[in-house]
Amino acid sequence: MTTGWSLYVIILVVLNIVATTWLLWWTARKRKSDGSTAETTGHVWDGDLTEYNKPLPKWWIILFYLTIFYSIGYLAWYPGMGNFAGTSGWSSAKEHDADKADADARLAQAYGKFDGMAIDQIAKDPEALAFGARLFANHCAMCHGSDARGAKGFPNLTDNDWQWGGSPDEILTTILHGRQAAMPPLEAVLGGDVGVTEVSAYVQSLSGMKTDPALAAAGQARFAVCSACHGPEGKGNPAVGAPNLTDDIWLYASDFDTIGTGIRMGRNGMMPAHLPIIGETRTRIAAAYVWSLSHGDKAAAAAP
């Protein structure tokens, strides 16, 4: 808060306190008793019921003054006068930090037994899976869906198809440090629109889809450019995040136009690193939950 706004707040608060005190004193002052007719408000009901303008009871006035004194003490103890921090040193930021430290300590106690444990071992613990489900809902469901079945551009985590590898360590690495896909635009390299069309037809043929045989045959020769990542047979390479093109699982869809767009324009999917967001142990627990979605039978069989 700037000095000008601070002064504005201080002046406004002081004026309100002074005005309230004066108004209370003025309305509670004693009326002169000179024997004349008592002062009335001018309101009369039923002919003989008159409303008099009399001072408030003294005990009531005292209570009002006490609230004013209390407000002055409150403003001195807590920050309420512009940039004045208050004699207590309290601030909402300090209270937040204290509450966060307390919550972190309780979470560390709950999660501590899973520190450094392999995710397939964590997945044997029902309590850990319950923790993992909540962590997934808070940090992963916005992309992969609440049921973890993904959407266009976001992989399904409940099957056995893994772009970057589905071993416990590979899943953990993906969630800890994130992934950056890098499918470059290949239209120029493949010879323009004709090359993209031929390679798209060949890619469809790899997974058994019906396509033009002549286009697919021509695209097979051009596919050598793609084989550097996807392999000569199109089976992919988890080390570089190149998906298997021979199955029926497609991250962006398997229609001809979508495949052509991916080849022509490239793809740049990004999985953020969660280590700096939720820490290593909680990332392990979330990874264990993700691993259990496609390996639930193994985890259940190994559980005591």
C-alpha positions in Angstrom: 0.0 0.0 0.0 1.4 3.4 -1.0 1.9 6.2 1.6 -1.0 8.2 0.2 -3.5 5.3 0.4 -2.2 4.5 3.9 -2.8 8.1 5.1 -6.3 8.0 3.5 -7.2 4.9 5.4 -5.8 6.2 8.7 -7.7 9.5 8.3 -10.9 7.8 7.4 -10.7 5.4 10.4 -9.9 8.2 12.8 -12.7 10.4 11.5 -15.1 7.6 11.9 -14.1 6.9 15.5 -14.2 10.6 16.4 -17.6 11.1 14.7 -19.1 8.1 16.4 -17.9 9.3 19.8 -19.3 12.8 19.2 -22.6 11.4 18.0 -22.9 9.2 21.1 -22.1 12.1 23.4 -24.5 14.5 21.7 -27.4 12.1 21.7 -26.8 11.1 25.3 -26.3 14.6 26.8 -28.7 15.5 29.6 -31.7 17.7 28.8 -32.1 20.9 30.9 -34.7 20.5 33.6 -36.3 24.0 33.9 -39.8 22.9 34.7 -41.0 23.4 31.2 -42.8 20.7 29.2 -40.5 17.8 28.4 -39.1 17.6 24.9 -40.9 15.2 22.5 -40.3 13.9 19.1 -43.7 15.1 17.9 -45.0 11.5 17.5 -48.4 10.8 19.2 -50.5 7.7 18.9 -54.1 7.0 20.0 -54.5 10.6 21.1 -52.5 10.3 24.3 -49.4 8.2 23.6 -46.5 10.6 23.2 -42.9 9.7 22.2 -40.4 11.6 24.3 -36.9 12.5 23.3 -35.0 11.3 26.4 -31.3 10.4 26.9 -30.3 6.7 26.6 -29.8 4.8 29.9 -26.3 5.3 31.4 -25.5 1.6 31.3 -26.3 1.5 27.6 -24.0 4.6 26.9 -21.2 2.9 28.9 -21.5 -0.2 26.7 -21.2 2.0 23.6 -18.1 3.7 24.9 -16.6 0.4 25.7 -17.0 -0.8 22.1 -15.2 2.3 21.0 -12.3 1.7 23.4 -12.2 -1.9 22.2 -12.0 -0.8 18.6 -9.1 1.5 19.4 -7.3 -1.3 21.2 -8.0 -3.7 18.3 -6.5 -1.2 15.8 -3.4 -0.9 18.0 -2.9 -4.6 18.3 -3.8 -5.7 14.8 -3.0 -4.0 11.4 -5.9 -1.8 10.6 -4.4 1.7 10.2 -3.0 1.8 6.7 0.6 0.6 6.7 0.8 0.4 10.5 1.6 -3.3 11.2 0.1 -3.4 14.7 1.9 -4.1 17.9 1.2 -7.8 17.8 3.1 -8.3 14.5 0.2 -10.4 13.1 -0.4 -10.7 9.4 -2.5 -13.0 7.2 0.6 -14.1 5.4 2.2 -15.2 8.7 -1.0 -17.1 9.7 -1.1 -18.8 6.3 2.5 -19.8 6.6 1.9 -21.2 10.1 -1.1 -23.1 9.0 0.7 -24.5 5.9 3.7 -25.6 8.1 1.3 -27.4 10.4 -0.5 -29.0 7.5 2.8 -30.0 5.9 3.9 -31.6 9.1 0.8 -33.7 9.4 1.0 -34.7 5.7 4.7 -35.6 6.2 3.7 -37.8 9.1 1.1 -39.6 7.0 3.2 -39.9 3.9 6.5 -40.5 5.6 6.4 -44.3 5.6 6.4 -44.2 1.8 9.6 -42.2 1.4 11.9 -43.7 -1.3 9.6 -46.8 -1.7 9.2 -48.3 -5.2 5.8 -47.4 -6.6 4.8 -51.1 -7.3 5.5 -51.7 -3.6 3.5 -48.6 -2.6 0.6 -49.9 -4.7 0.2 -52.8 -2.4 -1.0 -50.5 0.4 -4.7 -49.7 0.3 -4.1 -46.5 2.3 -1.5 -45.3 -0.1 -3.8 -45.9 -3.1 -6.5 -43.9 -1.3 -4.0 -41.1 -0.9 -3.0 -41.5 -4.5 -6.5 -41.3 -5.8 -7.0 -37.9 -4.1 -3.7 -36.6 -5.4 -4.6 -37.7 -8.9 -8.0 -36.0 -8.6 -6.3 -32.8 -7.5 -3.3 -32.7 -9.9 -3.9 -35.0 -12.8 -7.6 -35.4 -13.5 -7.9 -32.0 -15.3 -5.9 -33.5 -18.2 -6.3 -37.3 -17.9 -9.9 -37.2 -16.7 -11.4 -38.3 -13.4 -11.5 -41.9 -14.7 -7.9 -41.6 -16.0 -9.0 -42.6 -19.5 -7.6 -39.5 -21.0 -8.9 -37.4 -24.0 -7.6 -36.3 -27.3 -3.9 -35.4 -26.8 -3.9 -36.8 -23.2 -3.1 -40.5 -22.9 -5.3 -43.2 -21.3 -3.6 -44.4 -18.1 -5.8 -47.5 -17.6 -4.5 -49.6 -20.5 -1.0 -51.1 -21.2 0.1 -48.7 -23.9 2.7 -46.2 -22.6 4.3 -43.6 -24.8 7.3 -43.2 -22.5 7.4 -46.7 -21.0 5.1 -48.4 -18.4 7.6 -49.8 -15.9 7.4 -48.5 -12.4 10.6 -46.5 -12.7 9.6 -45.1 -16.1 6.1 -44.0 -14.8 7.7 -42.4 -11.7 10.3 -40.6 -13.9 7.5 -39.2 -16.1 5.5 -37.8 -13.2 8.6 -36.6 -11.3 10.3 -34.7 -14.1 7.6 -34.4 -16.8 7.9 -35.1 -20.5 8.2 -32.9 -23.6 7.1 -34.5 -26.8 8.7 -33.3 -30.0 7.1 -34.5 -33.2 8.6 -32.1 -35.8 6.6 -30.8 -38.8 7.6 -33.0 -41.8 5.7 -31.7 -44.7 8.7 -30.1 -46.4 10.9 -33.1 -45.7 8.4 -35.6 -47.2 8.0 -33.6 -50.4 4.9 -31.5 -49.7 1.3 -32.5 -49.6 1.7 -35.6 -51.8 4.3 -37.0 -49.4 2.1 -36.3 -46.4 -0.8 -38.0 -48.0 1.2 -41.1 -48.9 2.8 -41.4 -45.5 -0.6 -40.9 -43.8 -2.0 -43.8 -45.8 1.0 -46.0 -44.9 0.7 -45.2 -41.2 -3.0 -46.2 -41.3 -2.0 -49.5 -43.0 0.4 -50.3 -40.2 -2.4 -50.7 -37.7 -4.6 -52.7 -40.2 -6.9 -49.9 -41.3 -8.2 -50.0 -44.8 -6.4 -47.5 -47.1 -5.4 -47.0 -50.7 -2.7 -49.7 -51.4 -0.9 -47.6 -54.0 -0.6 -44.6 -51.6 0.5 -46.9 -48.8 3.2 -48.5 -50.9 4.5 -45.1 -52.0 4.4 -43.9 -48.4 6.4 -46.9 -47.2 9.5 -45.5 -48.9 9.0 -42.1 -47.5 8.4 -43.5 -44.0 12.2 -43.9 -43.7 12.2 -40.3 -42.4 9.8 -41.3 -39.6 11.6 -44.5 -38.8 14.4 -42.6 -37.0 11.9 -42.3 -34.1 9.1 -44.7 -34.7 11.4 -47.6 -35.8 11.5 -49.2 -39.3 8.4 -51.2 -38.4 6.6 -48.3 -36.8 6.5 -50.0 -33.3 7.7 -46.8 -31.6 10.5 -46.0 -29.1 9.6 -45.2 -25.5 13.1 -43.7 -25.0 12.1 -40.7 -27.1 8.4 -40.8 -26.6 7.6 -42.1 -30.1 4.3 -44.0 -30.0 3.7 -47.4 -31.5 1.9 -46.9 -34.8 0.9 -50.6 -35.3 -1.8 -50.9 -32.6 -5.2 -49.4 -32.4 -4.4 -46.9 -29.7 -4.1 -43.3 -30.9 -3.4 -40.2 -28.9 -4.9 -37.7 -31.3 -7.3 -40.0 -33.3 -6.7 -42.4 -36.2 -8.7 -40.7 -39.0 -6.8 -39.7 -42.2 -7.0 -36.0 -41.6 -5.8 -36.1 -38.0 -2.8 -38.3 -38.9 -2.0 -35.9 -41.8 -2.2 -32.9 -39.6 0.2 -34.5 -37.1 2.7 -35.3 -39.9 2.3 -31.9 -41.5 2.3 -29.6 -38.4 4.0 -31.8 -35.8 3.0 -32.3 -32.2 4.3 -30.9 -29.0 2.5 -32.4 -26.0 3.9 -31.5 -22.6 3.6 -33.3 -19.3 4.6 -31.0 -16.5 7.0 -32.0 -13.8 5.3 -32.7 -10.5 8.3 -32.9 -8.2 8.4 -29.1 -7.6 4.6 -29.1 -7.2 3.9 -31.9 -4.7 7.3 -33.2 -3.7 8.9 -36.6 -4.2 6.9 -38.7 -1.8 3.5 -37.5 -2.9 4.6 -37.9 -6.5 5.6 -41.5 -5.7 2.2 -42.1 -4.2 0.4 -40.6 -7.2 2.6 -42.7 -9.5 1.7 -45.8 -7.5 -2.0 -45.1 -8.1 -1.4 -44.6 -11.8 0.6 -47.8 -12.0 -2.2 -49.7 -10.2 -4.8 -48.5 -12.8 -3.3 -50.8 -15.4 -1.6 -53.3 -13.0 -4.3 -53.7 -10.3 -4.3 -57.5 -10.5 -0.5 -57.6 -9.9 -0.7 -55.2 -6.9 -3.7 -57.2 -5.4 -1.9 -60.5 -5.8 1.3 -59.2 -4.2 -0.5 -57.5 -1.3 -0.4 -59.4 2.0 
